Amino acid sequence: MRGDELESIDLPQLRGLIDDQPGLQRVLAGIAAGVRERILEHEKALNAAAPGFERRFVQPFKAIKRIEFDDLDSGAAFVLDEPTRVMTFNTGHVRSLLDAIMRDVDTATERLAPGEIGRLARLAIELLILHEVRHLSQGVGDYGDVQKLKAISEMLVGEFDLLADRDAAQAYALLRTLEEGTAKPVDYVRFFAEAIFFMGQYCFPAFKAPLNKPSKVARALGLTLMVARIARADVTETIDADHAGRLPLDTALVPEIAPDWTKLTIFAYNPDLQLVSVAVEVDILSLYGICERLDDGNFDELVEDVVRFIRTVPLI
């Protein structure tokens, strides 16, 4: 099976692919090579559309000679062999994402068409690749260094992850707009929201955001707030205006929850760090109820609740 054959894959075939280590590795490597090729093919347009894109993605993709997939005993998401410039992704992380997709499809009230299952699988792999490659340009590509940093500040590691999530979603959305020939801001924002929504629906359940891990909660809540902003703008038909405003709709939002859950502070990277709202009083039960559901796999319902939450609380 090649990467493009995911377009027609059904659920039993996806299960079979996950159990077929050599076959899975070939499919993943093919998709990874395709992502790299597309980034480099559209290099000039991507750099023009998003200042800093070359440093974030083009340069690291150019430095990588080949992308492979294998099980990594260390637990790292990837390793980069400096002499050969071969980047090896952890197949186990991909399996976790694909398992989350299969669980969701299994429990869905409406059956997805085979093409939709394949599209979700491809999106999972592409976003994972973009996220991890972004870590290279962030300077946090070495697993040992990340563990040392985590021992100092887990919250800082969470911020690196949230920004890599945002940048991966931006790269995905920009590629979609270029390849589909649309220059409408509303299309870009919806492609961006699609990527972030995917993370909430599948990545959070796959990798969890438990309440005893504040860094994971902050990351997941930040992404949820970002989707909620877009959903609110979509309902009010203000996407174009809001995206051109003071805080564009693809801005990364970083929340800081007070220890007693009574206040919420929001930072943004736009692209530099700025304070959006400080120590805003919130209803404890509402905020806690949102955060305890971040990884339950019902992201559409959660986003609706967060939209209502930000309507009543002057956060963003």
N, C-alpha and C positions, 0 to 999 in steps of 0.2 A: 504494500500500500504506500502511495506517495502522499505528500502533503496536500495536493489538490484533490485527492480522493476523499478527504474529510467532508467535502461538499455533499456527498451522498450517503454518509455513514449513518447507521441507525444505532439504537441503544445496545442491542446485543453485539454488534460489530465493534462498538466503542469499548465494551467490556473485554472483548477478545483482544483488542489492540493493546489495552493496558496490561494484559497478562503475557503478551508477546514482547519480551524485552528487546530483541533485535529489531523487530518490526516497528515498535514504538520509537526506538532510537533513530531509525531511518526517517520516520515521518517528522519527528521533532527537528532533526538536523536540517531537513528540507525546508521546513517552515522558517527556521532561524536564518538559513541562508537567504531565503526570500525577503525577510524583513531587512536584513543588512543590505541586500541589493537595492531594495526600494528606497531606503534612506539615502544611499549614495547616489542613486539615479536622480532623485529630486533634491539634491543637496542645495543648489542655488535657490530654488523656490522656497524651501523650508527655512533657509537662513534669512531670506528676505521677509518671510511671514512672521518669524519669531526671533528677535534679536537674542543671541546667546545660544541658539539651537546648535550651531556648529560645535561649540565647546561642550555642550551637554551630550550630544549624540553623534554628530558626524565624526569628530576626532576619535572617540573611542571605537566606533565601528571601523574606521580606517585602520586603527592599530590592531584590531583583531583579525587574525589570518583565517581562522576557522572556528566554528562553534560545534561542539559535540555534546552528547548527553550520556550520563552514566550515573549509577548509584554512588553517592559520596558518603563514606562512613563518618566523616567529620561532622556532618549535619549542616555544612555550609550550603548556601543556595547555589554557589558556583565557585570554581577555582580558575585562575588565569595563570597558565604556565608562561613565565616571562621569556625564556629563551625561544620558544616556538610560537608564542602569541596565540596559543590555542585556548579557547575558553570552554570549559566543561561545566554544563549545568547539571544540577542534581535532579535526576529523573524522579526521585521520590516526591519532590515538591510538585512536579507536574501531575503525578498520580493523585496527590491530595486534591488538587484543583479539579481534575476530571472526575474524581469520586464525588466531590461536592455537586458538580453538575448532574451526575447520574442520580444522586439521591433526590435532587430537586425535581428532575424529570420524572422519576418514579412516583413521587407523591403529588405531582401536579394534577389538577382536575381536568385540564385539557391536554391532550396528547400533542406533542410537538412533531412537526414534519421532520423527516430525516435530514433535510438540508439545514434546518434550524439547529439541530443537535450538533452537526458538523461546524456550523458557524460559531456556536458557543465554544466548542473545543478549540477552534483556531484562535478565537479572541483571547481565550485563557492563555494560550501559549505565546501569542504575540505580546500581550501586556506583560507577562512574566519576563520575557526577553528584554523588552524596553525598560522595565523597572530595574532589572539587575545591571544592565549596561549603564544606566544612569548612575548607579552606585560607583562605577569606575571613575567617572568624571567628578563625582562628589568627593572622591578621595577615601571612600569607605569600601573598597573592593576586596580588601584582605580580611578574611574571616577572623584571624587572630587579633587584628587591630580592632575590629568591631566588638569582640568580646572584652577587650581591655576598656574600650570606650563605654560599653554597657555597665561595667563595674563602677565607672565613675558617674555616669548619668544615663539611665535607661530612657529618660524623657528626651534627651538629645538624639539618641538612636531612633526613637519614634518619629522625631521631626525629620530626620534624614529620609526615613521610609515614606512619610506623608508627602514630602516634596518629590520623591522619586515616583510616587503614585500619580501625583499631579502632572509631572512632566511626561510620564508614560502616556497618560490620557491625552495630553496636548499633542504628542507626537502621533498617536493613533488618529486623532481628529484631523490634524493637518494633512496626514497622508490620505485620509478619506476624501477631504475636500479637493485635494489636487487630483486624485485618481478618478473622482466622479465629476470633475470639471465644474464645481460650484464655488462661487466666491461670496455666497450669502453668509453673513455673520450668524444668522439663525441656524444654518446647517452645521457650521463649525461647532456652535455651542451644543447642539443636540448630539453630535458625534462625541463631543467631550463628555457630556452627561451620560451617554450610553456606556462609555468606558468606566466612569466612576461608579455608575449603577451596578455594572458587572462585578466590580470589586466588592460592593456591599452585599450583593446577592450570593456570591460564591466564594470570594477570598476570605471574608470575615468568618463564615462557617468553617472553611477549610483550615484556617490557621488560628482562629479563635481570638476573642477580645474580652477576656474575663475581667470582672470588676477588681480583682486583686492585682491586676497589671495596669496601672494608670497610664503607662506609655501607650499600650495597645488600645485602651479605651479612648485616649485623646486622639490617636490617629484615626480610629474608626469614626468617632464623633465628628472630627474635622471634615472627613470625606462626606459624611451624611449631611452636614450643614451645607457643604458645597452643592450637593444635589438638590437639597431643599430650596436653596436660593434660585436655582435654575427652574425648578418646578413651579415656584411662586411666580417667577417672571413669565413662564410659559402660560400659566393660567390667566395672568393679567395682560398678556400679549405685549409685554414690554422688554422682550429679550434684546432687541436691537438697541434700545435706549439704555437698558441696564448694563449691557456688555460694553458700551462706549462710555460708561459713567466713571465715577470716582474709583469704584472697586469692580473691575471687570469680572464677569461670571466664571472665568476660569482661574480666578485667584485662589491660591492655596490658603485655607483657613486653619489656624492652629489654636484649639481651645485649651484653656487652663482652668480646671475645676478646683474650687476651694476645697480644702480638706473636709469641711463639714457639709459640702454639697449645696451651700446656700448662695454662692456667687459664681459667676462664670465670666472669664476674661477671654477675649478673642484677639489673636494676633493674625496678621496677614503677610504674605510674601507677594509683593506687587510691583516689581520683582524683589525690591528690598524689603526688609522687615519693617512693619509699621503696626501701631496699636490701633485696633478698630473699636473695641469697647472694653472698659475696665471695671472689674468687680461689680457686674450687673446682678442685682438680686433676682433669684429665680425660685420657682416652686420646687422644693426638694423632691417631692414625690414624682413630679413630672420629669425632672432631669434624671433622677435615678431610674425611673421606669423606662426612659429612652435608652439609657446606657446598658441596662441589663438585657436589652433585646437586640443589641448591635450585631450579634453573631448568630441569631436564631433562624436566619434564612428566609425571613418574611420582610424583605427590605422595602418593597413597595408600600406596605402598610406603615412601616416605620417612618419612611419619608413623609407620608401624609401627616403623621403625628408631629414630626419635626417642623413641617410647614406651619401647622397650627401653633406650635410652640414659638416660632420666631415672629409670628404675627402679633403675639401678646407680649413678647419680651424684646426690647429695643437693642438687639445684638448686632445685626448686620443689615 
